[in-house]
Amino acid sequence: MSSIFDEECLIPPLRRDLVFPNPRYAATEGLLAYGGDLSPSRLLTAYRKGIFPWYSADDPILWWSPDPRLVLYPEQFKVSKSFRRVLRNGGFSVTFDHAFEEVIRYCGTVPREGQRGTWLLEEMQEAYIELHKMGFAHSVEVYFDGALAGGLYGVAMGKTFFGESMFSLRSNASKIAFKALSDVLGLRSYDFIDCQVSNEHLLRLGATAISRDSFLDRLEKSLEKPSDLGGWQDFSWEYRDVGE
């Protein structure tokens, strides 16, 4: 069996080595390969090449690099008037890497606006927990009245943050996490946050779609820069009101 789809698609299986097909030649939908595993080495190799896993329980592991690619440049985060009021009212606190496992468990169970459905399987959660222990995967937590209300997680390499998933138990909590991440990464000279596939929720927050070739070119340059490898527990954020 050389392909999981018809012969015209030619989606190849991955071998035991860590070699991926060139993502520049994938179909626009982005499906590039299937199979392999979720070992740290394979996941990190995939991210360096602009590839990420996404699959459901009945599928093999599917690897993607869509065209176009959605990114957010930290300085372009959009704060609407209504969201600004939420930020001004306060009542929340934000931490980094204080509850990674709790965040990823919620991401796997809580429905999320603009996200891709119930795709975050147990084996994927365990794979990213391992990347967190290695200092590559990070979480942002938002608390209201001392209780976890929302958050997000992703992978950081070079000056790129690969966003993976977010959740909210309270209105606007994941949006606050995304705002905090964007602000902190902007101060640390990150080039962009990879948002993967386009959706209206992220577009309203300032994300923009760029061609896959442009994304891969920018990623190559970004990965040449120093990484913030290790725990981010010392990172902090407070909202600064810059006015209307």
C-alpha beads as a LAMMPS data file, in Angstrom:
LAMMPS data file: protein, C-alpha beads

244 atoms
243 bonds

1 atom types
1 bond types

-500.0 500.0 xlo xhi
-500.0 500.0 ylo yhi
-500.0 500.0 zlo zhi

Masses

1 110.0

Atoms # bond

1 1 1 0.000 0.000 0.000
2 1 1 1.705 3.179 -1.162
3 1 1 -1.043 5.668 -0.420
4 1 1 -4.052 6.056 1.887
5 1 1 -6.044 7.773 -0.836
6 1 1 -6.408 7.264 -4.559
7 1 1 -3.363 7.094 -6.759
8 1 1 -3.633 10.713 -7.862
9 1 1 -3.128 11.934 -4.283
10 1 1 0.071 9.955 -3.698
11 1 1 0.178 10.551 0.065
12 1 1 3.229 8.547 1.151
13 1 1 3.707 6.680 4.418
14 1 1 6.563 7.775 6.669
15 1 1 9.455 5.414 7.217
16 1 1 11.373 4.740 10.413
17 1 1 13.761 7.570 9.681
18 1 1 12.786 11.198 10.288
19 1 1 12.574 12.235 6.641
20 1 1 9.414 14.082 5.548
21 1 1 8.359 14.888 1.984
22 1 1 9.060 18.466 0.919
23 1 1 6.052 20.489 2.157
24 1 1 6.395 22.962 -0.709
25 1 1 4.980 20.303 -3.025
26 1 1 1.999 19.306 -0.906
27 1 1 -1.540 19.962 -2.129
28 1 1 -3.050 23.249 -0.979
29 1 1 -5.119 21.449 1.678
30 1 1 -1.770 20.468 3.143
31 1 1 -1.939 16.705 3.689
32 1 1 1.655 15.613 3.244
33 1 1 2.188 12.150 4.704
34 1 1 0.790 9.587 7.115
35 1 1 2.118 7.178 9.692
36 1 1 5.285 7.383 11.712
37 1 1 5.052 8.196 15.391
38 1 1 4.844 11.111 17.828
39 1 1 8.350 10.792 19.225
40 1 1 10.014 14.060 20.273
41 1 1 12.551 13.753 17.460
42 1 1 9.884 13.333 14.804
43 1 1 7.680 16.108 16.167
44 1 1 10.550 18.587 16.396
45 1 1 11.725 17.659 12.912
46 1 1 8.210 18.226 11.614
47 1 1 7.866 21.666 13.214
48 1 1 11.227 22.761 11.863
49 1 1 9.916 21.952 8.398
50 1 1 6.572 23.705 8.889
51 1 1 4.644 20.445 9.347
52 1 1 2.263 19.483 12.147
53 1 1 0.191 16.401 13.079
54 1 1 -3.611 16.432 13.075
55 1 1 -5.790 13.346 12.966
56 1 1 -8.819 11.672 14.519
57 1 1 -9.111 8.467 16.506
58 1 1 -9.887 6.294 13.464
59 1 1 -7.054 7.714 11.330
60 1 1 -3.350 7.003 11.123
61 1 1 -1.191 9.942 12.169
62 1 1 -1.661 12.561 9.448
63 1 1 0.949 15.257 8.778
64 1 1 -0.010 18.658 7.328
65 1 1 1.465 21.813 5.854
66 1 1 -1.453 23.828 4.422
67 1 1 -1.353 26.596 1.845
68 1 1 -2.045 29.338 2.766
69 1 1 -0.764 29.380 6.356
70 1 1 -2.292 31.538 9.076
71 1 1 0.140 33.549 11.210
72 1 1 -0.092 36.319 13.752
73 1 1 2.643 38.920 13.962
74 1 1 2.716 39.939 17.644
75 1 1 2.505 43.665 16.927
76 1 1 -0.661 43.144 14.863
77 1 1 -2.886 41.687 17.586
78 1 1 -6.249 43.479 17.366
79 1 1 -8.023 44.552 20.555
80 1 1 -11.676 45.358 19.921
81 1 1 -13.522 47.891 22.051
82 1 1 -15.458 45.168 23.822
83 1 1 -12.307 43.132 24.513
84 1 1 -10.532 46.253 25.760
85 1 1 -13.291 46.674 28.342
86 1 1 -12.726 43.084 29.460
87 1 1 -9.005 43.723 29.824
88 1 1 -9.588 46.975 31.697
89 1 1 -12.001 45.380 34.136
90 1 1 -9.333 42.934 35.277
91 1 1 -10.184 40.193 37.732
92 1 1 -7.851 37.725 36.039
93 1 1 -4.201 36.734 36.318
94 1 1 -1.905 35.104 33.775
95 1 1 0.954 32.647 34.232
96 1 1 3.253 30.729 31.904
97 1 1 4.146 27.032 32.219
98 1 1 2.511 26.683 35.641
99 1 1 -0.104 24.089 34.654
100 1 1 0.834 22.635 31.279
101 1 1 -0.742 19.239 31.803
102 1 1 -3.983 20.736 33.074
103 1 1 -4.143 23.079 30.090
104 1 1 -3.605 20.351 27.524
105 1 1 -6.190 18.096 29.196
106 1 1 -8.771 20.870 28.983
107 1 1 -7.811 21.541 25.372
108 1 1 -8.675 17.918 24.660
109 1 1 -12.129 18.087 26.219
110 1 1 -13.541 21.635 26.088
111 1 1 -15.181 22.797 22.812
112 1 1 -13.261 25.772 21.373
113 1 1 -14.300 28.548 19.012
114 1 1 -12.342 28.388 15.783
115 1 1 -10.550 25.153 16.662
116 1 1 -10.496 21.890 14.783
117 1 1 -12.761 19.705 16.928
118 1 1 -12.002 16.760 19.201
119 1 1 -8.685 15.798 17.622
120 1 1 -6.423 16.008 20.687
121 1 1 -6.099 12.325 21.496
122 1 1 -4.458 10.928 24.619
123 1 1 -1.324 9.897 22.715
124 1 1 -0.968 13.426 21.352
125 1 1 -1.380 14.921 24.802
126 1 1 1.360 12.650 26.152
127 1 1 3.650 13.583 23.247
128 1 1 3.339 17.311 23.969
129 1 1 3.735 16.754 27.704
130 1 1 7.067 15.136 26.869
131 1 1 8.040 18.149 24.712
132 1 1 7.102 20.372 27.662
133 1 1 9.415 18.409 29.958
134 1 1 12.153 18.913 27.356
135 1 1 11.570 22.693 27.346
136 1 1 10.027 23.021 23.881
137 1 1 6.281 23.082 24.585
138 1 1 4.745 25.829 26.715
139 1 1 1.420 26.850 28.176
140 1 1 -0.315 30.076 29.106
141 1 1 -2.827 29.918 31.954
142 1 1 -5.557 32.428 32.774
143 1 1 -7.074 32.431 36.254
144 1 1 -10.215 34.120 37.585
145 1 1 -10.652 34.200 41.352
146 1 1 -7.829 31.708 41.699
147 1 1 -9.380 29.091 39.399
148 1 1 -8.109 28.121 35.956
149 1 1 -10.477 29.683 33.422
150 1 1 -8.657 29.287 30.112
151 1 1 -5.351 28.851 28.400
152 1 1 -3.393 27.664 25.424
153 1 1 -0.292 25.686 24.551
154 1 1 2.159 25.353 21.707
155 1 1 5.771 24.750 20.725
156 1 1 8.538 27.367 20.608
157 1 1 11.610 27.049 18.385
158 1 1 13.886 29.841 17.283
159 1 1 11.699 32.944 17.263
160 1 1 8.555 31.134 16.145
161 1 1 5.748 29.958 18.396
162 1 1 3.668 27.155 16.892
163 1 1 0.227 27.525 18.432
164 1 1 -1.593 24.246 18.928
165 1 1 -4.809 24.647 20.883
166 1 1 -6.683 26.803 23.397
167 1 1 -9.680 26.492 25.697
168 1 1 -12.044 28.656 27.725
169 1 1 -14.108 27.819 30.782
170 1 1 -15.083 31.469 31.038
171 1 1 -15.862 33.952 28.272
172 1 1 -12.752 35.636 26.784
173 1 1 -10.289 33.588 28.861
174 1 1 -8.514 31.990 25.892
175 1 1 -8.460 35.354 24.153
176 1 1 -6.692 36.836 27.179
177 1 1 -4.162 33.987 27.040
178 1 1 -3.541 34.703 23.365
179 1 1 -3.144 38.427 24.031
180 1 1 -0.692 37.747 26.859
181 1 1 1.320 35.363 24.688
182 1 1 1.406 37.834 21.810
183 1 1 2.593 40.682 24.043
184 1 1 5.307 38.641 25.735
185 1 1 6.579 37.160 22.483
186 1 1 6.620 40.606 20.909
187 1 1 8.842 41.885 23.706
188 1 1 11.129 38.892 23.163
189 1 1 11.437 39.667 19.420
190 1 1 9.497 36.673 18.133
191 1 1 8.765 36.831 14.430
192 1 1 5.287 35.293 14.403
193 1 1 2.854 32.868 15.968
194 1 1 1.914 30.018 13.651
195 1 1 -1.888 29.648 13.767
196 1 1 -1.889 26.877 11.150
197 1 1 -5.258 27.063 9.369
198 1 1 -7.478 30.056 8.748
199 1 1 -10.595 30.696 10.824
200 1 1 -12.703 33.764 11.498
201 1 1 -11.961 33.867 15.216
202 1 1 -8.214 34.270 14.715
203 1 1 -8.636 36.592 11.746
204 1 1 -10.638 38.938 13.974
205 1 1 -7.718 38.948 16.414
206 1 1 -5.301 40.100 13.722
207 1 1 -3.981 36.898 12.199
208 1 1 -3.271 36.952 8.487
209 1 1 -2.936 34.274 5.802
210 1 1 0.324 34.052 3.876
211 1 1 1.434 31.635 1.187
212 1 1 3.055 28.405 2.302
213 1 1 6.252 29.277 0.457
214 1 1 6.424 32.619 2.269
215 1 1 5.756 30.904 5.594
216 1 1 8.485 28.330 5.029
217 1 1 10.969 31.003 3.942
218 1 1 10.269 33.061 7.061
219 1 1 10.377 29.985 9.267
220 1 1 13.842 29.061 8.019
221 1 1 15.160 32.481 9.010
222 1 1 13.330 32.479 12.333
223 1 1 14.779 29.113 13.325
224 1 1 18.293 30.514 12.935
225 1 1 17.658 32.767 15.959
226 1 1 18.166 31.740 19.615
227 1 1 15.401 29.698 21.242
228 1 1 13.876 30.216 24.679
229 1 1 14.498 26.592 25.585
230 1 1 13.439 25.544 29.072
231 1 1 10.698 26.540 31.451
232 1 1 8.842 29.836 31.038
233 1 1 7.645 30.040 34.627
234 1 1 9.452 33.352 35.099
235 1 1 7.620 35.009 32.205
236 1 1 4.970 37.466 33.357
237 1 1 2.295 39.681 31.827
238 1 1 -0.068 42.436 32.888
239 1 1 -2.351 44.324 30.572
240 1 1 -1.190 47.812 29.666
241 1 1 -4.006 50.028 28.464
242 1 1 -2.788 52.030 25.470
243 1 1 -6.156 53.733 24.964
244 1 1 -8.530 53.739 22.035

Bonds

1 1 1 2
2 1 2 3
3 1 3 4
4 1 4 5
5 1 5 6
6 1 6 7
7 1 7 8
8 1 8 9
9 1 9 10
10 1 10 11
11 1 11 12
12 1 12 13
13 1 13 14
14 1 14 15
15 1 15 16
16 1 16 17
17 1 17 18
18 1 18 19
19 1 19 20
20 1 20 21
21 1 21 22
22 1 22 23
23 1 23 24
24 1 24 25
25 1 25 26
26 1 26 27
27 1 27 28
28 1 28 29
29 1 29 30
30 1 30 31
31 1 31 32
32 1 32 33
33 1 33 34
34 1 34 35
35 1 35 36
36 1 36 37
37 1 37 38
38 1 38 39
39 1 39 40
40 1 40 41
41 1 41 42
42 1 42 43
43 1 43 44
44 1 44 45
45 1 45 46
46 1 46 47
47 1 47 48
48 1 48 49
49 1 49 50
50 1 50 51
51 1 51 52
52 1 52 53
53 1 53 54
54 1 54 55
55 1 55 56
56 1 56 57
57 1 57 58
58 1 58 59
59 1 59 60
60 1 60 61
61 1 61 62
62 1 62 63
63 1 63 64
64 1 64 65
65 1 65 66
66 1 66 67
67 1 67 68
68 1 68 69
69 1 69 70
70 1 70 71
71 1 71 72
72 1 72 73
73 1 73 74
74 1 74 75
75 1 75 76
76 1 76 77
77 1 77 78
78 1 78 79
79 1 79 80
80 1 80 81
81 1 81 82
82 1 82 83
83 1 83 84
84 1 84 85
85 1 85 86
86 1 86 87
87 1 87 88
88 1 88 89
89 1 89 90
90 1 90 91
91 1 91 92
92 1 92 93
93 1 93 94
94 1 94 95
95 1 95 96
96 1 96 97
97 1 97 98
98 1 98 99
99 1 99 100
100 1 100 101
101 1 101 102
102 1 102 103
103 1 103 104
104 1 104 105
105 1 105 106
106 1 106 107
107 1 107 108
108 1 108 109
109 1 109 110
110 1 110 111
111 1 111 112
112 1 112 113
113 1 113 114
114 1 114 115
115 1 115 116
116 1 116 117
117 1 117 118
118 1 118 119
119 1 119 120
120 1 120 121
121 1 121 122
122 1 122 123
123 1 123 124
124 1 124 125
125 1 125 126
126 1 126 127
127 1 127 128
128 1 128 129
129 1 129 130
130 1 130 131
131 1 131 132
132 1 132 133
133 1 133 134
134 1 134 135
135 1 135 136
136 1 136 137
137 1 137 138
138 1 138 139
139 1 139 140
140 1 140 141
141 1 141 142
142 1 142 143
143 1 143 144
144 1 144 145
145 1 145 146
146 1 146 147
147 1 147 148
148 1 148 149
149 1 149 150
150 1 150 151
151 1 151 152
152 1 152 153
153 1 153 154
154 1 154 155
155 1 155 156
156 1 156 157
157 1 157 158
158 1 158 159
159 1 159 160
160 1 160 161
161 1 161 162
162 1 162 163
163 1 163 164
164 1 164 165
165 1 165 166
166 1 166 167
167 1 167 168
168 1 168 169
169 1 169 170
170 1 170 171
171 1 171 172
172 1 172 173
173 1 173 174
174 1 174 175
175 1 175 176
176 1 176 177
177 1 177 178
178 1 178 179
179 1 179 180
180 1 180 181
181 1 181 182
182 1 182 183
183 1 183 184
184 1 184 185
185 1 185 186
186 1 186 187
187 1 187 188
188 1 188 189
189 1 189 190
190 1 190 191
191 1 191 192
192 1 192 193
193 1 193 194
194 1 194 195
195 1 195 196
196 1 196 197
197 1 197 198
198 1 198 199
199 1 199 200
200 1 200 201
201 1 201 202
202 1 202 203
203 1 203 204
204 1 204 205
205 1 205 206
206 1 206 207
207 1 207 208
208 1 208 209
209 1 209 210
210 1 210 211
211 1 211 212
212 1 212 213
213 1 213 214
214 1 214 215
215 1 215 216
216 1 216 217
217 1 217 218
218 1 218 219
219 1 219 220
220 1 220 221
221 1 221 222
222 1 222 223
223 1 223 224
224 1 224 225
225 1 225 226
226 1 226 227
227 1 227 228
228 1 228 229
229 1 229 230
230 1 230 231
231 1 231 232
232 1 232 233
233 1 233 234
234 1 234 235
235 1 235 236
236 1 236 237
237 1 237 238
238 1 238 239
239 1 239 240
240 1 240 241
241 1 241 242
242 1 242 243
243 1 243 244
